[in-house]
Amino acid sequence: MNFPVRSHKYAETAARAALAADKQGKFWEFHDKLFQNANQLNDEKVREIAKELNLNMEQFEKDWQAGETLTKVRSDIDQGSRIGVRGVPAVFINGRKLKQRSLEGFSAIIDKELEKNSATKKQP
């Protein structure tokens, strides 16, 4: 999901651009380039990245500016805010927010969820 940070003036626009790249199967490549260039993002840089990744520029521009793309980003922000996301990355496992983002934290919450699942299956 998208949750562009408010402290970066270009984050929401970049999120829309990444979704536009996703429509051409290049989300992660685009994502990585956005983060590599986070301090110099502007419309020109975004277009440069799109060209570098050989995106169909006409389609990219259309999808980037589409109202449905903005609606998706804003919907993700609203949903994230409702469930307690305050920053990124935020990780949820079966609806439970992971507070300890370490291997031990992941293991503990996953083990707890697996135990609950096993207990549920054993009940007649």
C-alpha positions as CSV (number, residue, x, y, z in Angstrom):
1,M,0.0,0.0,0.0
2,N,1.0,3.6,-0.5
3,F,1.7,5.8,2.5
4,P,3.8,8.8,1.2
5,V,5.4,10.7,4.0
6,R,4.2,14.2,4.5
7,S,7.7,15.4,5.2
8,H,8.7,14.9,1.5
9,K,7.0,17.4,-0.7
10,Y,7.2,15.1,-3.7
11,A,6.2,11.8,-2.0
12,E,2.6,11.7,-3.2
13,T,3.5,12.5,-6.8
14,A,6.2,9.9,-6.7
15,A,3.7,7.3,-5.4
16,R,1.4,8.1,-8.3
17,A,4.3,7.7,-10.7
18,A,5.2,4.3,-9.2
19,L,1.6,3.1,-9.7
20,A,1.7,4.3,-13.3
21,A,5.0,2.3,-13.8
22,D,3.3,-0.7,-12.2
23,K,0.7,-0.6,-15.0
24,Q,3.6,-1.4,-17.3
25,G,5.1,-4.1,-15.0
26,K,7.9,-1.9,-13.7
27,F,6.8,-1.0,-10.2
28,W,9.8,-2.3,-8.3
29,E,12.4,-1.0,-10.7
30,F,10.7,2.4,-10.7
31,H,10.4,2.3,-6.9
32,D,14.1,1.6,-6.5
33,K,15.1,4.4,-8.8
34,L,12.8,6.8,-6.9
35,F,14.5,6.0,-3.6
36,Q,18.0,6.3,-5.2
37,N,17.0,9.8,-6.4
38,A,14.8,10.8,-3.4
39,N,16.7,14.1,-2.8
40,Q,16.4,15.3,-6.4
41,L,12.8,14.3,-7.3
42,N,10.7,16.5,-9.5
43,D,8.6,15.9,-12.6
44,E,11.6,16.0,-14.9
45,K,13.5,13.4,-12.9
46,V,10.4,11.2,-12.8
47,R,10.1,11.3,-16.5
48,E,13.8,10.6,-16.9
49,I,13.4,7.5,-14.7
50,A,10.4,6.4,-16.8
51,K,12.4,6.8,-20.0
52,E,15.4,5.0,-18.5
53,L,13.1,2.0,-17.8
54,N,11.8,2.1,-21.3
55,L,8.2,2.8,-20.3
56,N,5.7,3.8,-22.9
57,M,5.8,7.5,-22.1
58,E,2.3,8.4,-23.5
59,Q,0.7,5.7,-21.4
60,F,2.9,6.5,-18.4
61,E,1.9,10.2,-18.5
62,K,-1.8,9.3,-18.8
63,D,-1.7,6.8,-15.9
64,W,0.5,9.1,-13.7
65,Q,-2.0,12.0,-14.0
66,A,-5.2,9.8,-13.9
67,G,-7.7,10.7,-11.2
68,E,-8.0,7.0,-10.3
69,T,-4.3,6.9,-9.5
70,L,-4.6,9.8,-7.1
71,T,-7.7,8.2,-5.6
72,K,-5.8,5.0,-5.0
73,V,-3.0,6.8,-3.2
74,R,-5.3,8.9,-1.1
75,S,-7.4,5.8,-0.3
76,D,-4.3,4.0,0.9
77,I,-3.3,7.0,3.1
78,D,-6.8,7.1,4.6
79,Q,-6.8,3.3,5.3
80,G,-3.3,3.4,6.8
81,S,-4.3,6.3,9.1
82,R,-7.4,4.5,10.3
83,I,-5.4,1.4,11.3
84,G,-2.6,3.4,13.0
85,V,0.1,3.8,10.5
86,R,2.1,6.9,11.5
87,G,5.2,6.3,9.3
88,V,6.8,3.8,7.0
89,P,7.7,1.1,6.8
90,A,4.8,-0.3,8.7
91,V,4.2,-4.1,8.8
92,F,1.0,-5.9,9.6
93,I,0.6,-9.6,10.0
94,N,-3.0,-10.9,10.0
95,G,-4.1,-7.4,11.0
96,R,-1.7,-7.0,13.9
97,K,0.9,-4.3,13.7
98,L,4.5,-5.5,14.1
99,K,6.1,-3.3,16.7
100,Q,9.5,-5.0,16.8
101,R,10.9,-5.0,13.3
102,S,13.7,-7.5,13.8
103,L,14.0,-11.1,12.9
104,E,13.0,-12.0,16.4
105,G,9.9,-9.7,16.2
106,F,8.8,-11.2,12.9
107,S,9.3,-14.7,14.3
108,A,7.4,-14.1,17.5
109,I,4.3,-12.6,15.8
110,I,4.3,-15.3,13.1
111,D,4.7,-18.1,15.6
112,K,1.8,-16.6,17.7
113,E,-0.4,-16.4,14.6
114,L,0.5,-20.0,13.6
115,E,-0.4,-21.2,17.2
116,K,-3.8,-19.5,16.9
117,N,-4.4,-21.1,13.6
118,S,-3.4,-24.5,14.8
119,A,-5.7,-24.1,17.9
120,T,-8.6,-23.1,15.6
121,K,-8.2,-26.1,13.4
122,K,-8.1,-28.6,16.3
123,Q,-11.5,-27.4,17.6
124,P,-14.4,-29.7,16.5
